[in-house]
């Protein structure tokens, strides 16, 4: 089991989500500084990004596509060992929601090491 508490993990994830709502690259960097490992990876159906600096850039591109949108965690965090998952949605400032998804994270040493994101709900079998 990881030494990180449930509360500390939730704080890491929520700060990570907050970075997706930040327009200013310097403030995004500061939000990610303490929660995202320098060489961590982010992967979703549209992108694979390595490193904190590249994640800051990737988020900036998303911010241009969806101005004013924020990522909101919509579930509890389900965790075991050094892994966790949580659901999220992309909210627009006018109140509309865009894609929802699930992220699977790994963490170590008090920082997120990787995130693999999936868009949409799983289809029934």
C-alpha positions as CSV (number, residue, x, y, z in Angstrom):
1,X,0.0,0.0,0.0
2,X,1.1,3.5,-0.7
3,X,1.8,5.8,2.3
4,X,-0.4,8.5,0.8
5,X,-3.7,9.0,2.6
6,X,-7.1,9.0,0.8
7,X,-7.4,12.7,1.6
8,X,-4.0,13.5,0.2
9,X,-4.6,11.5,-2.9
10,X,-7.9,13.4,-3.4
11,X,-6.1,16.7,-3.0
12,X,-3.6,15.7,-5.7
13,X,-6.3,14.7,-8.1
14,X,-8.4,17.7,-7.5
15,X,-5.4,20.0,-8.0
16,X,-4.6,18.2,-11.2
17,X,-8.2,18.7,-12.3
18,X,-8.0,22.4,-11.4
19,X,-5.0,22.8,-13.7
20,X,-7.2,21.9,-16.7
21,X,-9.3,25.0,-15.9
22,X,-6.4,27.4,-15.8
23,X,-5.8,29.7,-18.8
24,X,-2.5,31.0,-17.6
25,X,0.4,28.6,-18.4
26,X,2.5,29.8,-15.4
27,X,-0.4,29.2,-13.0
28,X,-1.0,25.8,-14.6
29,X,2.6,25.0,-14.0
30,X,2.3,26.0,-10.4
31,X,-0.8,23.9,-9.9
32,X,1.0,20.9,-11.3
33,X,4.4,21.5,-9.7
34,X,3.6,19.6,-6.4
35,X,1.2,17.0,-7.8
36,X,2.6,15.9,-11.2
37,X,6.0,14.1,-11.4
38,X,8.4,15.8,-13.7
39,X,8.5,12.8,-16.1
40,X,4.9,11.7,-15.6
41,X,2.8,10.7,-18.6
42,X,-0.7,11.6,-19.7
43,X,-2.5,9.5,-22.3
44,X,-6.0,9.7,-23.7
45,X,-7.7,8.7,-27.0
46,X,-6.3,11.8,-28.7
47,X,-2.9,12.4,-27.1
48,X,0.1,11.0,-25.4
49,X,2.2,13.6,-23.4
50,X,5.4,13.0,-21.5
51,X,6.6,15.4,-18.8
52,X,5.1,18.3,-16.8
53,X,6.0,21.0,-19.3
54,X,4.4,19.2,-22.2
55,X,1.2,18.6,-20.1
56,X,1.1,22.4,-19.5
57,X,1.2,22.9,-23.2
58,X,-1.3,20.2,-24.0
59,X,-3.8,21.7,-21.5
60,X,-3.3,25.1,-23.1
61,X,-4.3,23.6,-26.5
62,X,-7.5,22.1,-24.9
63,X,-8.2,25.5,-23.3
64,X,-8.2,27.1,-26.8
65,X,-10.6,24.5,-28.1
66,X,-13.0,24.8,-25.0
67,X,-12.5,28.3,-23.6
68,X,-13.7,28.7,-20.1
69,X,-14.3,24.9,-19.6
70,X,-13.3,23.2,-16.4
71,X,-12.7,19.5,-15.5
72,X,-14.7,18.5,-12.5
73,X,-14.2,15.2,-10.6
74,X,-17.7,13.5,-10.4
75,X,-17.0,10.4,-8.4
76,X,-15.2,9.1,-5.4
77,X,-11.7,7.9,-5.9
78,X,-11.4,4.2,-6.1
79,X,-7.8,3.1,-5.2
80,X,-5.6,0.2,-4.4
81,X,-1.8,-0.1,-4.1
82,X,-0.3,2.6,-6.3
83,X,-3.3,3.0,-8.6
84,X,-6.6,4.8,-8.6
85,X,-9.5,5.7,-10.8
86,X,-12.1,8.5,-10.9
87,X,-14.8,9.9,-13.1
88,X,-14.8,13.4,-14.4
89,X,-16.7,15.7,-16.8
90,X,-15.8,18.8,-18.8
91,X,-18.1,21.6,-17.9
92,X,-18.6,24.7,-20.1
93,X,-19.1,28.1,-18.5
94,X,-22.7,28.3,-19.8
95,X,-23.5,25.2,-17.9
96,X,-23.3,22.6,-20.7
97,X,-21.3,19.5,-20.2
98,X,-19.1,18.0,-22.9
99,X,-17.2,14.7,-22.7
100,X,-17.2,12.7,-19.5
101,X,-14.7,10.0,-18.8
102,X,-12.7,8.0,-16.4
103,X,-9.0,8.4,-15.6
104,X,-6.8,5.7,-14.2
105,X,-3.8,7.1,-12.3
106,X,-0.6,5.8,-10.8
107,X,1.1,7.6,-8.0
108,X,4.3,7.4,-6.0
109,X,6.3,9.6,-3.7
110,X,3.3,11.9,-3.2
111,X,2.9,12.7,-6.9
112,X,0.9,11.5,-9.9
113,X,3.1,9.4,-12.1
114,X,0.7,8.6,-15.0
115,X,-2.8,9.2,-16.1
116,X,-4.6,7.2,-18.7
117,X,-8.0,8.8,-19.7
118,X,-11.0,7.3,-21.3
119,X,-13.8,9.3,-22.9
120,X,-17.5,8.4,-22.4
121,X,-19.2,5.7,-20.6
122,X,-18.5,2.0,-21.2
123,X,-20.9,0.4,-23.6
124,X,-23.1,-2.4,-22.3
125,X,-22.0,-5.9,-23.1
